[in-house]
């Protein structure tokens, strides 16, 4: 950074804090003799620094990019024809900017999706799409997608045959309205000579070209069906850049990664085909049954108030360790964690532990372990219950609550006092989802992703993707039309081949008329024919005349 950047940062701080006294108080600068007596004394952070200064600087950098983007938008928009829109290609979990703020001025969010080394895992990669969809809470474009291989990873392996097809449909099922591949043809020079393309340097198609054609032809078949389609979700995961930055600077355990912690709760839901929205704290809660809050270090009063009301009205809230620790300027709260969530969770954290070794966790319906992090919590609520405890965990944690359930209004609040292993999180979520009556759109076996979209006409469209290399059977409770092949399937199982896709809608068949009731009048136990109807005696004679039809 240059001196001009530093002056701009100091001006940003003056606008934000107004007085040096306010800044010094917010950053606790009396600690380590950092008190500032002039705005010009405040440095740009290089390496580690005061947590308050680090957070302010990251916000300042985001605001700079927002202003730079706005300069371009203000110059472009007076000249754009009607229907032309603006976007920027975001890069998933890229950490250095607040993408919620940067997308605010754009018409559409888009992102770049690359596997790099390895292969597609729908239980993890779906989160990148859900994150991007959450930037503006609307569908997105894939501005760049991997065509076979890249050139910048450690091992630049090619995707398997058919893998890109599954990736394309996976993206569409998570809200992608378009998929573009980077890049079309290999450049003779430059830094990406070995990057995957559709046609090579001679202009001839690569093997992947045929797969891209297949994807395009199938998209053409269902373009009208999926026009305006949205992905409704009953579960939201709160993602917050301020909390993420705060944890990244002070992990306290090298393996406590904010994104990986969030994904540890996302993955078991994705494996069960339960749709999830990944949204910022200021997103509306309408339509959700459960809100998951992983390591939300800081939360403002408005968010906490809305969350309490959500639970009071019957919503389910899951709060994880390291939540409710700091204020908006990255300073510790003067209360014990989980701070503003303590009352609704019915607990307070007495101590936290970065774990060198995993500790056992034994629950009412599961057993597992906690790794990386654990907290010693004390129950404070009148209606809470312990669903699991730490075991064989040393003096400080042994027999202490690990999972606490608390009633709040007509809803439930769950607090997870550690980073549980994947199998334990899976079992905990399975139980909590059942309690909250949250179910997948279709019953699908492991490795099969089933998504329900609602198109512009209000019609349910189901995209079913078999990510495995074996034939799979999906249970259906209604007749369907498969739009890629035109095949109809009566109510019953749907067989899906290896690495295959089905796009389904319900077939509504007219109900058969109810059977005609015999019109009779009972008088003194004698059966008398109703006017205009064949009498029972006549019916019996007819039957005897046609014995073979009985």
PENORVEN-V939170 format. One record per backbone hydrogen bond with DSSP energy under -0.5 kcal/mol. NH is the residue of the N-H (numbers start at 0). CO is the residue of the C=O. If there is no record, write none. Layout:
nh=NH co=CO
nh=NH co=CO
This chain:
nh=5 co=1
nh=6 co=2
nh=7 co=3
nh=8 co=4
nh=9 co=5
nh=10 co=6
nh=11 co=7
nh=12 co=8
nh=13 co=9
nh=14 co=10
nh=15 co=11
nh=16 co=12
nh=17 co=12
nh=17 co=13
nh=18 co=16
nh=22 co=18
nh=23 co=19
nh=24 co=20
nh=25 co=21
nh=26 co=22
nh=27 co=23
nh=27 co=24
nh=28 co=23
nh=30 co=27
nh=32 co=29
nh=33 co=28
nh=33 co=30
nh=34 co=28
nh=40 co=37
nh=41 co=38
nh=53 co=49
nh=54 co=50
nh=55 co=51
nh=56 co=52
nh=57 co=53
nh=58 co=54
nh=59 co=55
nh=60 co=56
nh=61 co=57
nh=62 co=58
nh=63 co=59
nh=64 co=60
nh=65 co=61
nh=66 co=62
nh=67 co=63
nh=68 co=64
nh=69 co=65
nh=70 co=66
nh=71 co=67
nh=72 co=68
nh=73 co=69
nh=74 co=70
nh=75 co=71
nh=76 co=72
nh=77 co=73
nh=78 co=75
nh=79 co=76
nh=83 co=80
nh=89 co=87
nh=89 co=109
nh=93 co=90
nh=98 co=96
nh=100 co=97
nh=101 co=97
nh=102 co=98
nh=103 co=99
nh=103 co=100
nh=105 co=102
nh=106 co=85
nh=107 co=85
nh=109 co=87
nh=110 co=140
nh=111 co=89
nh=112 co=143
nh=113 co=111
nh=116 co=114
nh=123 co=120
nh=124 co=120
nh=125 co=121
nh=126 co=123
nh=127 co=123
nh=127 co=124
nh=128 co=124
nh=129 co=125
nh=130 co=126
nh=131 co=127
nh=132 co=128
nh=133 co=129
nh=134 co=130
nh=134 co=131
nh=135 co=131
nh=136 co=132
nh=137 co=132
nh=139 co=174
nh=140 co=108
nh=141 co=177
nh=142 co=110
nh=142 co=140
nh=143 co=110
nh=145 co=112
nh=146 co=181
nh=147 co=145
nh=148 co=146
nh=156 co=154
nh=158 co=147
nh=162 co=159
nh=163 co=159
nh=165 co=161
nh=166 co=162
nh=167 co=163
nh=168 co=164
nh=169 co=165
nh=170 co=166
nh=171 co=167
nh=172 co=168
nh=173 co=169
nh=173 co=170
nh=174 co=171
nh=175 co=170
nh=176 co=139
nh=177 co=139
nh=179 co=141
nh=181 co=144
nh=182 co=180
nh=185 co=198
nh=192 co=189
nh=194 co=191
nh=195 co=148
nh=197 co=182
nh=197 co=183
nh=198 co=183
nh=199 co=203
nh=202 co=199
nh=205 co=197
nh=208 co=205
nh=209 co=205
nh=209 co=206
nh=210 co=206
nh=211 co=207
nh=212 co=208
nh=213 co=209
nh=214 co=210
nh=215 co=211
nh=216 co=212
nh=217 co=213
nh=218 co=214
nh=219 co=215
nh=220 co=216
nh=221 co=217
nh=222 co=218
nh=225 co=221
nh=226 co=223
nh=228 co=225
nh=229 co=453
nh=231 co=229
nh=233 co=274
nh=234 co=274
nh=235 co=289
nh=236 co=276
nh=237 co=291
nh=238 co=278
nh=243 co=239
nh=244 co=240
nh=245 co=241
nh=246 co=242
nh=247 co=243
nh=248 co=244
nh=249 co=245
nh=255 co=252
nh=256 co=254
nh=257 co=255
nh=260 co=256
nh=261 co=257
nh=262 co=258
nh=263 co=259
nh=264 co=260
nh=264 co=261
nh=265 co=261
nh=266 co=262
nh=268 co=264
nh=269 co=265
nh=270 co=266
nh=271 co=267
nh=271 co=268
nh=272 co=269
nh=273 co=268
nh=274 co=272
nh=276 co=234
nh=277 co=129
nh=278 co=236
nh=278 co=276
nh=282 co=279
nh=287 co=284
nh=288 co=233
nh=289 co=233
nh=290 co=315
nh=291 co=235
nh=292 co=317
nh=293 co=237
nh=293 co=291
nh=294 co=292
nh=294 co=320
nh=296 co=294
nh=298 co=325
nh=303 co=299
nh=304 co=300
nh=305 co=301
nh=306 co=302
nh=307 co=303
nh=308 co=304
nh=309 co=305
nh=310 co=306
nh=311 co=307
nh=312 co=308
nh=313 co=310
nh=314 co=309
nh=315 co=288
nh=316 co=411
nh=317 co=290
nh=318 co=316
nh=318 co=413
nh=319 co=292
nh=320 co=415
nh=322 co=319
nh=323 co=295
nh=324 co=296
nh=325 co=296
nh=326 co=330
nh=329 co=326
nh=332 co=324
nh=338 co=335
nh=340 co=337
nh=341 co=338
nh=344 co=340
nh=345 co=341
nh=346 co=341
nh=347 co=377
nh=348 co=336
nh=349 co=347
nh=349 co=375
nh=350 co=375
nh=352 co=373
nh=354 co=352
nh=354 co=371
nh=358 co=369
nh=359 co=390
nh=360 co=367
nh=361 co=388
nh=362 co=365
nh=363 co=386
nh=367 co=360
nh=369 co=358
nh=370 co=418
nh=372 co=370
nh=373 co=352
nh=374 co=416
nh=375 co=350
nh=376 co=374
nh=377 co=347
nh=379 co=345
nh=380 co=345
nh=384 co=404
nh=386 co=384
nh=386 co=402
nh=387 co=402
nh=388 co=361
nh=389 co=399
nh=390 co=359
nh=396 co=392
nh=397 co=393
nh=398 co=389
nh=399 co=396
nh=401 co=387
nh=402 co=387
nh=403 co=414
nh=404 co=384
nh=405 co=412
nh=406 co=382
nh=407 co=410
nh=409 co=311
nh=410 co=310
nh=410 co=407
nh=411 co=314
nh=412 co=405
nh=413 co=316
nh=414 co=403
nh=415 co=318
nh=416 co=401
nh=416 co=414
nh=417 co=415
nh=418 co=370
nh=418 co=372
nh=419 co=417
nh=420 co=368
nh=424 co=420
nh=425 co=421
nh=426 co=422
nh=427 co=423
nh=428 co=424
nh=429 co=425
nh=430 co=426
nh=431 co=427
nh=432 co=428
nh=433 co=429
nh=434 co=430
nh=435 co=431
nh=436 co=433
nh=437 co=432
nh=438 co=436
nh=440 co=272
nh=442 co=474
nh=443 co=441
nh=447 co=444
nh=448 co=446
nh=448 co=464
nh=449 co=447
nh=450 co=448
nh=450 co=462
nh=452 co=450
nh=452 co=460
nh=453 co=229
nh=454 co=452
nh=454 co=458
nh=455 co=226
nh=457 co=454
nh=460 co=452
nh=461 co=503
nh=462 co=450
nh=462 co=460
nh=463 co=461
nh=463 co=501
nh=464 co=448
nh=464 co=462
nh=465 co=499
nh=466 co=446
nh=466 co=464
nh=471 co=495
nh=473 co=493
nh=474 co=442
nh=479 co=488
nh=480 co=504
nh=481 co=486
nh=482 co=480
nh=482 co=502
nh=485 co=481
nh=488 co=479
nh=493 co=473
nh=494 co=492
nh=495 co=471
nh=495 co=493
nh=498 co=467
nh=499 co=496
nh=501 co=463
nh=503 co=461
nh=503 co=501
nh=504 co=480
nh=506 co=478
nh=507 co=505
nh=508 co=506
nh=519 co=517
nh=520 co=527
nh=522 co=520
nh=522 co=525
nh=525 co=522
nh=527 co=520
nh=527 co=525
nh=529 co=518
nh=532 co=529
nh=538 co=534
nh=539 co=535
nh=540 co=536
nh=541 co=537
nh=542 co=538
nh=543 co=539
nh=544 co=540
nh=545 co=541
nh=546 co=543
nh=548 co=545
nh=549 co=546
